[in-house]
Amino acid sequence: MVYRASSEIRGSVVFATLIVILVFLPLFALESVEGRLLWPIGFAYIIALVASLVVALTVTPALCSILLPRAKSILKGHEPWLIRVLKRMYRPTLSLSLDHPWVVMGASVLLLIAAGVGISRMGSSFLPEFNEGTLTVGAVTIPGTSLAESDQLGTALEKILLTVPEVRSTGRRTGRAELDEHVQGVESAEIDVDLQMAARPKDEVLREIREKISVIPGTNVSVGQPISHRIDHMLSGTLANIAVKIFGDDLRELRLLAKQVQTAMGGVPGVVDLSLEQQTDIPTLRIRPDPASAARYGLSAGEVAGRIETVLLGKEVGRILEGQVSFPLVAKYQDPRRPGDGADTLGGIREILLDTPSGPRVPLSSVATIRADRSPNFIMRENVQRRIVVQANVAGRDLKGTVQEIQQRVGQAVKLPQGYRIEYGGQFQSAERATRRLALLGIGVVAGIFLILGMAFGSYKDAVIIMLNLPLALVGGVAGVFLAGGVLSLASIVGFITLFGIATRNGIMLISHVRHLREQGTLDFRQAVMDGASERLAPILIKIGTSQSVASRSSSTLMIMSSGPRKSGWRAGLR
């Protein structure tokens, strides 16, 4: 009996598992950060499914043949009380549904329409909001601020943060080394905040923190979480959910446009931590070699520039090894008038003496033009183009709706000159890319599911029945998303993918058992549907209530318990 029951469900279990694997394949087509996040999940899920299928087809039937005949509930010849109660509740509802099929179908269509409307009105984000228990507060003040003053601002910011009851401790980093992969000047600081949440919700705590730190003058402050910040940085190069990038040639024009974009974004609900990339003009000294003057002394413009670099910065001419540590050997001119040694720095630089091939030494002013000037402290480029960034986080609203309103307001308020353009980066861009790709591949997956179902049943009519049931799985999923906040994220999409796989498997198990009952001699089709649905009730409910891997391993046992001739129910497979 165990062998016969196992044979009955073997084909349906195999085909159902193949369909679930097929549903997860689009995850491997994702790129960038979203691909790196979801590839391991999909890979682990598929490996678990294959392993559970092997166990369900080999180990579980063997254990059933050994253990089930001695089970007390089986020897008594009755079903567990919970199964009996569930069936007594289910059969009248099922009978009523079969008596009024058009009412059930009409209600299902209405629910499906409501789910479609709900999806269209859902918010959208890349990832669900994390609850890491810590915060990363970034503070950037005016470029050129000294380390001592920046340290004072950082200390003041930490004291303000510690006034929030949920803040347990803080730790700060001011600036990053020049050789660091994320180099930052001393005007930048990052504060790690350790939280101990109490009765207040997280949104209220963040709101209080943002209100208190907004009083610090001349400082752009953003509040995020460590993992979220790293993801944002990988996506857009900024530590914020939204990065509005303005590209163009003239830096002053870029700054003007960025100010206009920042003003337009300031009135958008949900936008917090709005800041413009800190740029300012700092005093500089511009030295331009004069080729004609340098040639009179036998020097080229490149040689003049190289010797200026040696005078002012020094030139590495070798390495010195002390133990296991290597140090650079730097040569510098021993000129007493180099910057920092004289009262008049500009005058001292003008009088720096340079060696010439003919022997005499000439002052720098005779071969180069030297003048005081102002220039940007920092110039950012992306794809060989100058750009400036306006960045912001989102709070109390979905990411997609916020970005759409930003695009609308910026489009109305900012007129771009020819040769300038705006790009919207960050989580919004990745969410759109991932959703678009999953939607396109989903069409192929649906076609693949239909073909597999046709092969499994040898009838595309049964396949159509299961396929028509799949959209109805959206109803519960949409309701769940709304109960969780109404924001559709990449994690929610993966949940819908899993839901489609489970719904397909349930349909295969149900229809295959109804067909089995018909083959066993049940001439009344309605009775076959009633018995088949009732006998599959417990396996389907347990599968929904447990993880998919556990359900896969237990599916063979559950199907064996519910197989056998119609009149004997599940007990025939146990004797």
Secondary structure, 3 states (H helix, E strand, C coil): CHHHHHHHHHHHHHHHHHHHHHHHHHHHHCCHHHHHHHHHHHHHHHHHHHHHHHHHHCHHHHHHHHHHHHCHHHHCCCCCHHHHHHHHHHHHHHHHHHHCHHHHHHHHHHHHHHHHHHHHHCEECCCCCCCCCEEEEEEECCCCCCHHHHHHHHHHHHHHHCCCCCEEEEEEEEEECCCCCCCEEEEEEEEEEEECCCCCCHHHHHHHHHHHHCCCCCCEEEEECHHHHHHHHHHHCCCCCEEEEEECCCHHHHHHHHHHHHHHHHCCCCEEEEEECCCCEEEEEEEEECHHHHHHCCCCHHHHHHHHHHHHCCEEEEEEEECCEEEEEEECCCCCCCCCCCCCHHHHHHCCEEECCCCCEEEHHHCEEEEEEEEECCCEEECCEEEEEEEEEECCCCHHHHHHHHHHHHHHHCCCCCCCEEEEEEHHHHHHHHHHHHHHHHHHHHHHHHHHHHHHHCCHHHHHHHHHHHHHHHHHHHHHHHHCCCEECHHHHHHHHHHHHHHHHHHHHHHHHHHHHHHCCCCCHHHHHHHHHHHCHHHHHHHHHCCHHHHHHHHHHHHHHCCCCCCCHHHHHHC
